[in-house]
């Protein structure tokens, strides 16, 4: 889901079966499924917006689909624990803690898979 000039150009010039959806991520209907989602969601207070976006994106995955998300660390850990408790079909494939020299303190990259 993107409204950028570059993504529209890519849809027009690329071969294959592509569809441009002109709207926001929050408006995307859950019937739309994807094999992969890569996201950098807004963090919000203590990761509240990030976990909401992760949950929504997870609901858009096909079985065996994967999601890569840049999310805040630290304060969001309890929310992630709850996410995995609520989504027994979610599997953590990888986790990368970003070094402290990055501009985003305590950020991490999660790689999730829908079983």
C-alpha positions in Angstrom: 0.0 0.0 0.0 1.6 3.2 -1.1 0.7 6.4 -2.8 4.2 7.4 -3.9 5.0 8.4 -7.4 7.7 5.8 -7.6 5.5 2.9 -6.6 2.9 3.9 -9.2 5.7 4.0 -11.8 6.9 0.6 -10.7 3.4 -0.9 -11.1 3.1 0.5 -14.6 6.5 -0.6 -15.8 7.0 -3.9 -14.1 5.8 -7.2 -15.6 3.8 -9.6 -13.6 0.5 -9.5 -11.7 0.6 -6.3 -9.7 -2.1 -4.1 -8.3 -1.8 -0.6 -6.8 -4.0 0.0 -3.9 -4.5 3.8 -3.3 -5.2 4.0 0.4 -3.7 3.7 3.8 -2.5 0.6 5.6 -5.1 1.0 8.2 -7.9 1.0 5.6 -6.6 -2.2 3.9 -9.3 -5.0 4.1 -8.1 -8.2 5.8 -9.1 -10.2 2.7 -6.0 -8.8 1.1 -3.2 -11.4 1.8 0.5 -11.2 1.1 3.4 -13.7 1.2 5.7 -11.0 2.6 5.3 -7.7 4.4 8.2 -5.3 5.2 7.4 -2.5 7.5 8.7 0.4 9.6 5.6 1.2 11.6 5.2 4.3 13.7 6.4 3.5 17.2 3.9 5.4 19.3 4.1 5.6 23.1 6.0 2.5 24.4 5.4 0.8 21.0 1.6 1.0 21.2 1.3 2.0 17.5 4.0 -0.4 16.4 2.3 -3.5 17.9 -1.0 -2.5 16.4 0.6 -2.3 13.0 2.4 -5.6 13.5 -0.9 -7.3 14.5 -2.7 -5.9 11.5 0.2 -6.9 9.1 0.2 -10.4 10.6 -3.5 -10.7 9.8 -2.7 -10.0 6.1 -0.1 -12.8 5.8 -0.8 -16.0 3.9 0.2 -19.2 5.7 4.0 -19.5 5.5 4.1 -15.8 4.8 6.8 -13.7 6.5 6.9 -10.2 7.9 10.0 -8.1 8.7 9.3 -5.1 11.0 11.5 -2.4 12.5 10.1 -1.9 15.9 11.2 -0.3 19.2 12.9 -2.5 21.8 12.7 -2.2 25.6 9.2 -0.9 26.5 7.6 -3.0 23.7 8.9 -6.3 25.0 5.7 -7.1 27.1 3.5 -6.2 24.1 5.5 -8.7 22.0 5.1 -11.4 24.6 1.4 -10.8 24.5 1.4 -10.8 20.7 3.0 -14.3 20.6 0.7 -15.5 23.4 -2.4 -14.3 21.4 -1.0 -15.6 18.0 0.0 -19.2 18.6 0.5 -19.5 14.8 3.3 -16.8 14.9 6.9 -18.0 14.9 9.8 -15.7 15.5 12.3 -16.5 12.7 14.9 -13.9 13.6 15.6 -10.9 15.7 18.3 -8.3 15.1 19.1 -5.7 17.8 20.3 -2.5 16.1 23.5 -1.1 17.5 23.3 1.9 19.9 25.0 4.2 17.3 21.9 4.1 15.1 19.5 7.1 15.2 16.8 4.9 16.7 17.7 3.9 20.2 16.8 0.4 21.3 15.3 -0.6 17.9 15.2 -4.1 16.7 14.2 -5.9 13.5 11.8 -8.8 13.9 11.3 -11.5 11.3 8.0 -13.4 11.8 6.3 -16.3 10.0 2.7 -17.4 10.0 2.5 -21.1 10.4 
